[in-house]
Amino acid sequence: MEASLVDGCAFGAVQANAAKIVGAEVRGCRIDYLNCRDAVCRDLVFRDCTIGEFDGNDARLSRVAFIDTDVAVLSLRHAVCADVDLRGARLHEIRGGDSLKGTTMTIEQIADLAAVFARSLGIRTD
């Protein structure tokens, strides 16, 4: 995808695995499952979206932003992130927390997800 806008859509599943997505904005969309496994995503913005699961396992993400976007499950196992802005995301679950290097989050998000981070480090919580 080159310099694209996707606006006001609703998808059950989007298969973008191993895709190269550059310069795109996804706005006002509902996506139940977004498969970006092994994808290269650069200059990608999600704005005012609802995403059931963002599967970015093994992906290379750079300059990706989630603005006013609800993400039920963010899966980033073995992903490489650079300049990924999660501050505008409402995150409910993160898989692959050890791959968050290169992301930006608010302190409130980190506090809300403390148990998730602890589990990724093998720490049990009560």
C-alpha positions in Angstrom: 0.0 0.0 0.0 1.4 3.4 -0.9 0.0 6.7 0.6 -3.5 5.3 1.2 -6.5 6.2 3.4 -9.0 3.6 4.6 -12.0 5.3 6.1 -15.1 4.1 7.9 -14.8 0.4 7.2 -15.7 -2.8 9.1 -13.8 -6.0 8.6 -14.0 -9.4 10.2 -10.4 -10.2 9.4 -7.7 -8.5 7.3 -4.9 -10.7 6.1 -1.8 -8.4 5.6 0.7 -11.0 6.7 4.1 -10.5 5.0 2.8 -7.3 3.4 4.7 -4.1 3.0 2.4 -1.2 4.2 3.9 2.3 3.8 2.3 5.7 4.3 -1.3 4.6 5.2 -4.0 5.9 7.5 -6.8 3.7 8.8 -9.5 6.0 10.2 -12.8 5.2 11.9 -12.6 1.5 11.2 -13.6 -1.7 13.1 -11.4 -4.6 12.5 -11.9 -7.8 14.4 -8.6 -9.4 13.5 -5.7 -7.7 11.8 -3.0 -10.1 10.7 0.3 -8.2 10.1 2.6 -11.1 10.9 5.9 -10.8 9.2 4.8 -7.5 7.6 6.8 -4.4 7.2 4.7 -1.4 8.4 6.1 2.1 8.1 4.3 5.5 8.5 1.1 3.8 9.4 -1.6 5.5 11.5 -4.7 4.0 13.1 -7.1 6.8 14.1 -10.5 6.4 15.9 -10.5 2.6 15.3 -11.5 -0.5 17.2 -9.3 -3.5 16.7 -10.1 -6.8 18.3 -6.6 -8.3 17.8 -3.6 -6.7 16.1 -1.2 -9.6 15.3 2.2 -8.0 14.7 4.2 -11.1 15.5 7.5 -11.1 13.7 6.7 -7.8 12.0 8.9 -4.8 11.5 7.0 -1.7 12.6 8.4 1.8 12.3 6.6 5.1 12.8 3.3 3.4 13.6 0.8 5.3 15.7 -2.5 4.3 17.4 -4.5 7.5 18.0 -7.8 7.2 20.0 -7.9 3.5 19.1 -9.1 0.6 21.2 -7.0 -2.5 20.9 -8.3 -5.6 22.7 -5.2 -7.7 22.1 -1.8 -6.3 20.9 0.4 -9.2 19.9 4.1 -8.3 19.1 6.0 -11.6 19.7 9.4 -11.3 18.1 8.5 -8.0 16.5 11.0 -5.2 15.9 9.5 -1.8 16.8 11.0 1.6 16.1 9.1 4.8 16.9 5.8 3.0 17.6 3.4 5.3 19.5 1.0 3.5 21.7 0.0 6.6 23.8 -3.3 7.0 22.0 -4.2 3.3 22.3 -6.6 1.8 24.9 -4.8 -1.5 25.4 -6.5 -4.4 27.1 -3.9 -7.2 26.6 -0.4 -7.4 25.3 1.3 -10.5 24.1 5.0 -10.4 23.6 5.7 -7.6 26.1 9.4 -8.3 25.7 9.2 -6.9 22.1 7.9 -3.4 23.2 11.4 -1.9 22.9 11.0 1.0 20.5 7.5 1.9 21.6 6.2 4.9 23.6 3.5 4.4 26.2 2.1 6.6 28.9 2.9 5.9 32.6 -0.9 5.2 33.1 -0.8 2.5 30.4 2.2 0.9 32.0 0.6 1.0 35.4 -2.6 -0.6 34.0 -0.6 -3.3 32.3 1.8 -4.0 35.2 0.5 -7.6 35.7 0.9 -8.3 31.9 4.5 -7.1 32.1 5.2 -9.1 35.2 3.9 -12.3 33.6 6.1 -11.7 30.6 9.1 -11.6 33.0 7.9 -14.8 34.7 6.8 -13.0 37.9 3.6 -14.2 39.5 1.2 -11.6 40.9 -1.7 -11.9 43.3 
